[in-house]
Every structure is written in structure tokens, then in C-alpha cells.
Amino acid sequence: MALAAPCSTAGAWSIQPARAYHGSRALQAGLLLPRRHDWRLLGGAGLPLLACMRSRFLRRRRNLAAGLAAILRSRSLCSATACLSSASHDREEFPEAGNFVEDIVAQDMSKGTYSGRVRTRFPPEPNGYLHIGHVKSICLNFGIASKFGGACNLRFDDTNPASEKQEFIDSIKEDVRWLGFQWDGSARYASDYFDQLYTWAESLIERDLAYVDELSAEEISEYRGSLTKPGKDSPFRNRSAMENLDLFRRMRAGELPQGAAVLRAKISMAHRNVIMRDPIMYRILKDTPHPRTGDAWCIYPSYDWAHGLSDAIEGVTHSVCTLEFNMHNELYDWFNEAVLSLPGSLPLCQPPSALPKQHEFARLEMTHIVVSKRKLKRLVETGHVDGWDDPRMPTISGMRRRGYPASALRKLCELIGVTKVPTSVIEYSLLENCVRDSLQEEVSANMLCVLRPLRVTVTNWPEDLADEVLEVPQEDASMPARRLHFGRHICIDAEDFQELPEPGFKRLSPGQRVKLRYGYVILCENVVRGADGQIEELHCSYDPESLGKRPPKNVGVIHWAHPKSSLPVTVRLYDRLFEAARPEEVDGGVDAPSESSLEELPGALCELSVLEWCRRHQEAHQAAAPPRPIFKAQFERCGFFALDDKVSELHDVKHLVFNCIVAQRNDFKAPPKTPRQAKNPPGKKKSEGNAERNRS
């Protein structure tokens, strides 16, 4: 018997047979660690998932140990169950944590650190579009607030007007809403607190905790030292508080030229943490209007000075960020504690133990893309991609335009988990699998579309005989039946024909038959070539008795279109943005996207039912707030596709563009490898074969 197997009801425990907790159920419950071959199947997601499961396993093991100790003392099965139920009830007073960050939140709630409050924030800098790396942070911050009954702020850390635009602010809001989250109250901005931050900076100057430095940027870097070399004091470090205050006010008034001076915190130039060596608090930025404050300011706070204090002003309890900010953690606390010591400051952070704390997690890293706004911005500015929302880009806007569902991105973040392991790299195929799974549930429109039309003449269909119309019922009963025209001339996809078929190829080839989807079986009889030697047309015959019947054994099924009763559309096929799995590790790997990342097919033929689907979709979502849902369909045997609203015009049926969201899994198997030579060829005895191998 196995004790303490959890029931379906949270907090309840019962006695279950041991065999019930072998395999996947044990992994889900966190009672067993996954075996090596289990988590390797997840590719790059294996390491973070294993770490998450290990954390849950250790937590469960501690709970079981406490319960078993009570069992041994009571020596009664009934009292044992009661003890376990009681221990579980105590533990489940707050939601069960799913990662180490949620562990911290749960512990703070149990200790009453923030009087039961939970407030997180998502604080992007509006200097570019959000990418898939931000999705993990969004899901984590909003997810924690939702799980623990708290709230999450959306705050823009707009402290660098040189690179910030209103366009980026608007796109970030759209992205967060599209992912399915809503921030608490109105969006917040660091610029909302510029006046308060300036007042606090003056107070620190008066307390001799900050000073105006007139060293150049190069000199400041030189004086700071390095990880192995301590810094040295600036010659301006020991000015009087009154002199520093006068200079700082002159900086504010615009009397000093840009680059002439900065305000620095006075901490220690010999500090072991380089970040703590008198960090910059303010710098002069003239002739650079701010997206929100315009020309009201000519000095701007540094990220370190504004970020932590903005958290404290808003009453944030848990400041969750990625690992690259780990070294800033100490400075985050120093600034908050210094300001808290000022009379009447930070009312939401009393007592001092209620100051927000910063917690770091490993950012999302994925193959064949980059998660750096700076590098993505370079692709946009050099014209290698069609803007931030190019469907090849790993930006949220790009993935939305391509047709990725928000549910797929949330599912990906759930699968990969949250850890502090910075070496985990997720395979791009895992994202594609999540997208494919979500689309299978969400997409109901199915149709035939031939991407690379190859003309086929049905030789035994009389030339004077009208086309036959085949009606195919829709899965959606409210939609009219699909009408597929079959006649003397049809088209198939060029990829479904091989003149010299490879082993395992079950589509069309000379002398071979295939079943047309919803149609007849045809037999290829002749190949017609043009003047350039390329295949232009196939001559085939059809079996009139094959309609509505299952295809014969070993006969494949392909899709098709009628050249005159189909809608010409443009289809864009996408591949990995970069050829190298880790483009940042290759010289020039992020300078330009892969040449195979985009293939445009302007002559594709789609069945006419697509027009009715597009019309109904437009009517259903005409009044929806942006970003509006995108029409998506499954092109049978090709994959899932999305109408590109940015370049398509529904009133002009000749200009519809579909982006490939994710391709269909290819069921064609590669030719088998050459079989290895038998260990003992016929005619040889076993001993002779062994002797020959030993000699080699």
C-alpha cells in the first residue's frame, strides 16, 4: 500500500494502491522525479520542467515526512488519515505554488509580510515592440496576481526619451490585452513620478548621499574600476551639500550643456559590486522631447533610480524580473531604503519590512530567433524585415499577424516553467507544437488550396461535357455546403507529383494512381514538357466508379483545385528567421534573416468557400476593439493559414494574402538508410565472422 496519495479534491488525502502512482500521474502529483528519457522528449523544455518538478517533489516529500511522523506516533490508520488531512489543510491555506517565485509569494503571505497583499507589475521600456521573451514575464507577473488574489500594474519605465515613442506604448498595450490580461486601473508611467523623484534626489543631496559629478562619461567608466580592480573617488565627490544642490538645480533649469554633469549616489567606490560604485541618478538630455512630458524636463532619472522607487510608490510587493538584473538587486534595495528614511515618504511601504523585493528568473531563450529589442530594431531599420510586425519576427505583433493564437503562447510558458537556470534553450519546434495544438481546437474553417498549381487534363472526360459539382458539407451547420468543380481540366500541387518517385512516395507518378480529396481516383498516363524541358501538364484518366468510396490500398490522397472555379490568392510560407540555431554565436548571424525565411506564392488556387468565411468573420468582428481577431483556416494537407489584414482587401477578391501559421506535419517518410552488412553473411560460420571482425 502507498500512503498519502492525493485525491482530486485539493487538500484531501486518502490511501491508494502503490501502482496508482507510477508513470505520468506520479509526475503530475510531484511524488516522483521524471526519468531521464521522459524529460528528454521535451527537448529544450526538459531542464526547466525537470527543475520545476524537482521543486514540487521536494515540497511534497517534506509534507509526506511530516504526515508519516504523525502516523508512526498514532499507529492508527484512521488517525493517520486524519493527520494527513490536517497537515494538508494547513498547507493549502494559500494556493499551492507552481514555481520558486510562487513559493516566495506563498511564504510572504503565510508570514504576513505585506499584510496579505500581493501586487506585481509588468514594467516595459517603450523603446520597441514586445517579443516572445516578454510573454514569459507577462504570464508570470499577471499569473501570480491572479493566482493569489492580488493585482498587477502595467507601468512604462519611460526614462529615456531618446528611444521612446508613443507607437511603442500603444503596441505594448495591445499586446498585453491580446494575450488575455488586464492591468489594474490605468496604465502607469515612471514619468508620473518625475516631480517626486526630483524632490527625493534633492533630499539625498542635502543628506550627503548624492553629489554632482563633472567627469566625462569615459572618465566615469575609468574611475569605476572593474570586477578585479576597485574604483577611485571622483575629484568632485567631496563637494559640500549646498554646492551640489545648486549645481543640480542648474542642471534642472537647463543651464548646463548636455554631458557636462550627472548626479551620482554616494555609496562606495570600493564596493565589491561594480553597480554600487556611485551609480548615476540623473543625466542631462536636451532637445529630446519626451512622449508624455514634452519639453518640461531636460534632466531624466536613470533606470535604477526610477525603477525601484516606482515599485515602492505603487505598493508593489514582488518585483519579478530576469536574471540580467541580478547585480542591480542590491542597488534596488539601497535606493528604496534611503528614500524610506526620509520623513513621510513611501506610505505604502510601512513598516520597512514591507519594501518591495526583487526576484530574478531565467529569461526565455529559443533557437533560431533573438530576444533582444536592440537586435530586432536593427533588422527593422536596415529593411531586412517588413517592420516590427513582420510575420517572421518573434515580436508579439509579428506572431499575432502571422496567426499564432494567444493561448499557444500562454501554453508554451506553462510548459517551460520558471527557473533560475540561464542555460536552458527552448527548441522552436516546441512553440510550433503549441500553436498547432491550439489551432486544432480553435479553427473550424477547412478548405482546399493548391499552393503550386500543376495543370492536369483528364483525358477520358469528354471535352463537351460540363463540369460536375461535388458538394461537401461543412462542419459548421450554419455554413453552406462547399462546392468543388471537377471536369476535364483540374490542378494539383506540383509537390504531389514525382516523375521518378522516391521510395515511400505514395502520391502521383507515371503509372500510379491517387485519390483526389472528396473526388475521384485518377491515373497518371503521360507527362507533357515545355520548350524549356520543365513539366507543364499531366495527362490522367479518372475512375468514374471511385466517387464516394475509400481509396484502394496503397493509394494516397491529394488535394486539388479547378482552374476556373477557384479563387487566386497569394500565400506566404515562412521558415526559421535565422538558419543557425544560436545566431548570436555565429559571426554575422543576426545581421540578416535567412533567405529561406520567406517564400511568396502569388498563384495559389483556393476554393471559393473562403470568400463566405471571410465575409462572415468580418461581420462578426467589425465592432471589436483592436487588435481584432484574424481569420484563420486550415488548408487541408498544407497547414493552418491566416488572412493578412494589413495587406489584404476583402472588397477586392483578387488581392487576398494568407500567411502560413504552421505547416502540416509531413507524413512522407525519407528513404530508408542502407541496411548494415549482416554480422555473419550467408555461407559463413559464426566463428569465422567473429574472427574477421576482430581482425578489422
RAJOCOR-V665962 format. One line per field, one symbol per residue. phi: phi as a letter, one per 30 degrees, with the letter a starting at -180 (. if undefined). psi: psi as a letter, one per 30 degrees, with the letter a starting at -180 (. if undefined). A space follows every 10 residues. Layout:
phi=???
psi=???
//
This chain:
phi=.ccidddddd icbacbeddd cciddddddi dbdddedddd ddiddddddd dddddddddd dddddddddd ddddhbdddd dddddddddd dceceddcad ddeddddddd diechidbbc accdddcldd bdddeddddd dddddddcic bbccbcdccb ddbcbdeddd dddddddddj cbddiddcbd ddcedddddd ddddddcica adccddeddd ddddibdcbd dbdddcdcdd dddddddddd dddidcddid abcbdccadc ddcedddhdd cbbdbchbdd eccicdbbbb ddeddddddd edddidcbcc bdddcddded dedddddddd dddichddcc dedcddccbc bdddcbdibb cbdddddddd ddidbdidce eddddddddd ddjddddddd deddddibbc ddcdbddddd ddddddddde dcccdbacbc dbdbdbcddc cedcdddccc cbddddddcd ddcccbadbb bbdedcbbdc ddejdccdae iccbcdeibc cbbdcacccd ddiddcaccb cccdccdicd dedicdcbca acdccbcdbc cccbbedbdd dbedccdidc dadddcdbbc cdcdccdddd dddddddddd cdcdddddec dbbcdeickc bbddddccbd dcddbccccd daddddcddd eddddddedb eejcdedddd dddddd
psi=kklhkklfkk fkllklkeff hkbeeeeefg fkkklefeff fgbffeeeee eeeeeeeeee eeeeeeeeee eeeehkeefe eeeeeeeeee egelkkkflf eeeeeeeeee fgeghfkjka ljilkhglkk afefeeeeee eeeeeeegha lkkjkkiigi ffgkleeeee eeeeeeeefg lklkblklke ffgeeeeeee eeeeefghgl lkkglleeee eeffaaffkl llkkfgfgll eeeeeeeeee eefgfklkff llkkkjdkfg kfjeffiilk eklkjlhikk fefbgfkgkk lleeeeeeee eeefgkejjk llffgeffee eeeeeeeeef fkkgliffhk lffgkkkkkk lklkkklglk ijeeeeeeee ffgflilfgk ffkgleeeee efgkkeeeee eeeeefajlg jffkkkkffe eeeeeeeeee efkfkklkkj eikkkkkjeg jkegklkkjk kjklejffkl kkjkkkafkl klkffgkkei klkfjgaklk glllkkkgbl klkkflkkla fgfkkflkkl lljfgfkglk klkgklklll lkffhlkklk kkkkakekek eiffgkkgfg eklkfgfkkk jfgljklffe eeeeeeeeef gegkkkkkkk kkljjkfeak lkkjfefljf fjffikkkkj eklkkkgkkl kklkklkkej lkfkleeeee eeeee.
//
